[in-house]
Amino acid sequence: MRVAIVGSGYVGLVSGACLADFGHDITCIDRDEHRIAELRSGLVPIYEPGLAELIAANVAEGRLRFDTRLDQAVAAADIVVIAVGTPASDNDEADLSSVHAAAKSIGLALDGFTLVVTKSTVPVGTGDAVASAIHAARPDAVFDVVSNPEFLREGAAIKDFCQPERIVVGAETERARALMSELYRPLTQRGTALFMTTRRSAELLKYAANAFLAMKISFINEMADLCEKAGGDIADVARGIGLDSRIGPKFLEAGPGYGGSCFPKDTRALAAMGRRYEAPQRLVEATIAVNAERFTRMARRIVEACGGSVEGRRIALLGLTFKPGTDDMRESPALGIAEALIRAGARISAYDPQAAAGLAGLALSEDAYAAATGADCLVLATEWREFRALDMARIRDIMAQPVIVDLRNLFDARTMRALGFEYRGIGRPALDVDTPSMRAAE
């Protein structure tokens, strides 16, 4: 099938590369001339494991190309995918200006029946607005509009696209459903579920999924706080409830809160939708509040570990991206915590395997050891795999004070304390707590 993808950002590039690998003929379009020039020269402007190689292979096979011109690619396409950004606006609702602009441009370029697929994360009713915009631009156009939300995790996006748990399609006509079935036939032939629903249900489903996962994160973080006060271990609590098939184990890792390009924006947008439709989303609003306060709590934890003040103290921060496997620092907990510490007078030396920039007042180091040299406290903020392999005895010897605040529970508490560190994790009781069960075990 001939597919034009409008928008060559994260979703557009991953979708385009994977669809080309399925055997479809793909043109990725973007009005950013510099980005298209980079892609044509073999440079991928985002970090996603395996993406550069996948793009290069499909460009070489002639199935994937990049262009700034929309008209020709759209006119020749069977399917046109809208994959432009929908950032949060001042009132927390998704900014749909790029979606509407893309719809108008697509409408002007259509030639014969074309299926227009919205893959951008958009609020309920956007499919109707896209259809209206196309019709206004070209009253004689023959087209249909489908919602096909993406569920790509940064750092695992290619696997998520090529081995999804389900494909969601919101379509109103049999013709649209048939075309989407053909588009994804390489996956459904291998047993992937193709879940067909209405357009509005698909639009809501995307937000509901992200909000529910964000709620799990905020829930387990509040449980971690309770574990610390009551003497429980959040790792055991999370594992115990995760074994319940009604709950499941994913997104139950206690930490500094969620960040990134999706959860913060999408939870706020869903709450805004609830207000607009007079159907308040109180659990989502509570999730947002818990997460916003989480960064401050984590900064306070670091201050306490430093004796009550970080004024003039050097803090080594390991990890700046919101999660491992990506270079994305949007609304990263690490940056939120760093900002609070800098305001409190701390000097921060940071290292991240992929981050190329940080904050004013934050110095980037060439590796974890350089960041830790002379530090009064080491903070593990992002659980990059390479941090597991650090020589912690060496880290101890080069620090000014052997203090660790592990916001991801990456390290083993007993091992760290045996090495001479003052160690603080998340949701873990102090090892010297004298409880009846501990006395019995002795």
Buried (B, 14 or more C-beta within 10 A) or exposed (E): BBBBBBBBBBBBBBBBBBBBBBEBBBBBBBBBEEBBEBBEEEEBBBBBBEBBEBBBBBBEEEBBBBBEEBBBBBBBBBBBBBBBBBEBBEEBBBBBEBBBBBBBBBBBBBEEEBBBBBBBBBBBBBBEBBBBBBBEBBEEBEBBBBBBBBBBEBBBBBBBBBEBEEBBBBBBEEEBBEBBBBBBBBBBEEEBEBBBBEBBBBBBBBBBBBBBBBBBBBBBBBBBBEBBEEBBBBBEBBEEBBEEEEEEEEBBBBBBBBBBBBBBBBBBBBBBBBBEEEEEBEBBBBBBEBBEEBBEBBBEBBBEBBEEEBEEBBBBBBBBBBBBBBBBBBBBBBBBBBBBBBEBEBBBBBBBBBBEEBBEEBBBBEEBBBBBBBBBBBBBBBBBEEBEEBEBEEBBEBBBBBBBBBBBBBBEBEEBBEBEBEBBBBBBBEEEEEEEEEEEEE
